[in-house]
Amino acid sequence: MARLTIVSTRDYRQHVLEVEERGNGSCSVVVYPPARLGQPRMVQPQVEKPLLIDLVNQAKAEIDVVMGPKPPPRAFGMRRPR
């Protein structure tokens, strides 16, 4: 019987995260940066048996290092008249 493999993508700060879940606790995350920032790279786990969420959070942390600090959230509401 064939195993089920789930592949999904998610956008994060101009990058695309490709998340692959192969079942049996086997997963991987590939980061696809914008063309100006280089080539795709696979996230190397920091622990022996990483959880999927650990790999996604590690990928986000690597992207934050490359992109710099996040800008402050924009305040929504009434604008002041000019």
C-alpha positions in Angstrom: 0.0 0.0 0.0 1.3 3.4 -0.9 2.0 6.0 1.7 0.2 9.4 1.7 2.5 12.4 1.1 1.1 15.9 1.8 2.8 18.9 0.3 1.6 22.4 1.0 2.9 25.9 0.5 2.8 29.0 2.7 3.9 32.5 2.0 6.0 34.3 4.7 7.7 37.7 4.2 8.1 37.4 0.4 9.4 33.8 0.7 7.5 30.5 0.0 7.7 27.7 2.5 7.1 24.2 1.0 6.0 21.8 3.7 6.1 18.1 3.0 4.6 15.6 5.4 5.4 12.0 4.5 3.8 10.3 7.5 5.6 8.2 10.1 7.0 11.4 11.6 9.0 12.2 8.5 8.7 15.8 7.3 10.8 18.5 5.5 10.6 22.2 4.8 12.1 23.9 1.8 12.4 27.7 1.7 12.1 29.4 -1.7 13.3 33.0 -1.5 12.7 35.8 -4.0 15.0 35.5 -7.0 17.1 38.4 -5.8 17.9 36.6 -2.5 19.3 33.3 -3.8 18.4 29.7 -4.3 15.9 27.4 -2.5 17.3 25.6 0.5 16.1 22.8 2.7 15.8 23.6 6.4 18.3 21.4 8.3 16.7 20.2 11.6 18.5 21.2 14.8 17.3 18.0 16.7 17.3 14.4 15.7 13.6 13.8 15.3 12.1 17.3 14.7 8.3 18.0 14.7 6.9 19.7 11.7 6.1 22.9 13.6 9.7 23.0 14.8 10.9 23.0 11.2 8.4 25.7 10.2 9.4 27.9 13.1 13.1 27.4 12.3 12.5 28.3 8.7 10.6 31.5 9.8 13.5 32.4 12.1 16.0 32.0 9.3 13.9 34.2 7.0 13.6 36.9 9.8 17.4 36.9 10.0 17.7 37.5 6.3 14.9 40.1 6.0 15.7 42.0 9.2 13.3 43.0 11.9 9.6 43.0 11.1 8.1 46.5 10.6 5.7 47.6 13.3 2.0 46.8 12.6 0.1 49.5 10.8 -2.5 51.3 12.9 -6.0 51.0 11.4 -8.7 53.4 12.3 -9.8 56.9 11.5 -7.3 59.1 9.6 -6.7 62.7 10.5 -8.1 65.1 8.0 -5.6 67.3 6.2 
